[in-house]
Amino acid sequence: MSDSTLPTAAAAATATALPVFERKIVAPHELAERLAVVQRPLVFTNGCFDIVHRGHVTLLAQARALGAALLVAVNSDASVKRLGKGDERPVNALADRLAVIAALDSVTLVTWFDEDTPLQRILDCRPEVLVKGGDWAVEKIVGNREVSACGGRVLSLPFIHQTSTTALLEKIRRL
């Protein structure tokens, strides 16, 4: 190999740098600072996003279309365990789930929560629009009362694709 085919120091540094989408991942304690420069109206949604499938990405794209920015809050590993989805859940660790969600064009920022519900993140960001999937009745969506009281909208978006991580895992187990 000649010297002309060796990567330059700059190219080598770029190759080992984190992908740009990783900048979308925001620790909860840094959320207020990052949201200060985000365009409004802000749309908020949350979930485990354990094995991301077509239903997830469709919902996130629909949610993003409802505002100028989309913040996604992901359940921590401990929070997922407390949901009772099974001993093997989450399949993917929080850092991996955050990175996959951050890589989606529809997502502006992604953060996480360790509590049983995302209420504190909702209070932290004060979204104009709060969204969950069609399996949630609006009155059961955590944060409904708080967002509505501030003049925001709370929506349960009907599923276009009938997919679920639980069903996907059951299918894999049967193979």
N, C-alpha and C positions, 0 to 999 in steps of 0.2 A: 504494500500500500504506500503510495507516495504521500508527501506532506500536503499536497493540494487536495487529497481526498479525506484528510483527517478533519474532524469537526473543529470549528473554532471554539474558543472559550465561551463566547456569547451563545453560540448554538448549543453547546453542551449545557450551559446554565439554563437555557430556555427549555431544553428537553427534560430536565429534572425538576423544573418549577411546577408548582401545583397548577392544575387547569384553572382558567379564569372563572368558571362557574363556582369554584370553591369559595370565592369572595362573597357569594350570596349567603353563605352560612354564617349566622349571627348568634352569638351567645346571648341568652336572655338578658344579662346585665348590660349588654351593649345595644339592645334593641332600640331604646329611645333615641340614642344618638344617630343610629342608622336610619330610623324612620323619619327623622327631622328633614331629610333631603329627598324623601320618596314622594312622588306625585300622588295626589288624592283625586278621586276617592280611592280609599284602600279597601280591598276585599280580603277577608280572613277566612281560612278554613283550616281544618286539622284532621289528623288521623294517624294510624300506625304506619301505613305505607310499607308494610313488611316485604311483600313481593309485589312490586309495582306492575300493574296490568292495564289493559286497554280502558277499563272502567275508570281507573284512577286518572290516567292522563286525559281522558275525555272530560271528566269532572273538573280537573284543574284548568283545562283550556276554557271551559264554559264559565268557570268562576272568574278567571282573568278578564274575560270579555265584559264583565259587569263593572269594571272600574279601570283606573289608570295603573294600578299596581296590585300584586297578589302576594300576601304573606301566608306561608304555610307553617303551622306548628305541628311538630312530629312528637308522638308519645315517646318518652325515654324507654329503655329496655325494661326497667322496673315497672313503669306505668303499664306497658303492654302486658307484662306478667299478671298484674292485678286485674286486668280485664277478663281473665279466665278463658282466653282463647286456646289454651292448651299448654302443657308443660314445655313443648319444644318451641314455643313462640316467645319472642320473635325469632324468625329464622335468620334474619340479617341484623347485625348490630346497628346501634343508633348512628354511628359515624357513616356507615355505608348507606343507610336509608336517607340520611341528610344529603349526602353527595348525589345520590340518584335523583332526588327531588330537585336539588339545586341545578342539576344539569338540564332540566326542562325549560324551554323557552318561555313558557307561560308563567313561570315562577320568578318573582322579583327578589324575594328574600325568604329564607327558611330558618326557623329556630326550633326549639324543643321545649318540652315541659315534663317535669317529673311527677307532678300532681296527678290525681285521678281524672281531672278535667282540665281543659285549657283556659278556664275562666281568668286566671291571673294574666296570661298572655293577651287575652281579649281586652282586659282592663288596661294593660300596658300600652296597647296600640290604638285603642278606640277606633275600630274600623267603621266605615260608613256602610259596608255590606258584610254580612256574616252568612256563610254558605256551608251546607252539609249535603250529603247525598240523599237520594229519594227514600231511603229507609228510615230517615229521621223526620218525624212530624215537627213542624216549626215550633210548636209550643214546648217540645222536649229538647230543643237544641240549646246546649249550654251557652249562656251569654245572650239569649234571646231578649230577656227582660232589660238587660243593661244596654244593649245596642239599640233596641227599640226606644228606650227612654231618652236616648241622645238624638233621636230622629233618624236613626239608621234603619236599613232594611235587613230582614232575616229571611233567607230562602232555603227551601229544600228542593234541590234540582232533581227531577226525575231521571232515573237511570236510562241510558240509551243502550248500554251493553250490560247484559246480566252476567257479570263476572264477579268472583270474590276470591280472596286469597285462601280462605278456608276451603272452598270448593276445589281450588287448584291443588292445594296440598293433599286433599282426599284423592284426587285423580292420580297424583304422583305416587301415593302410597299403594294404590291398586295396581300399578304397573309392574 
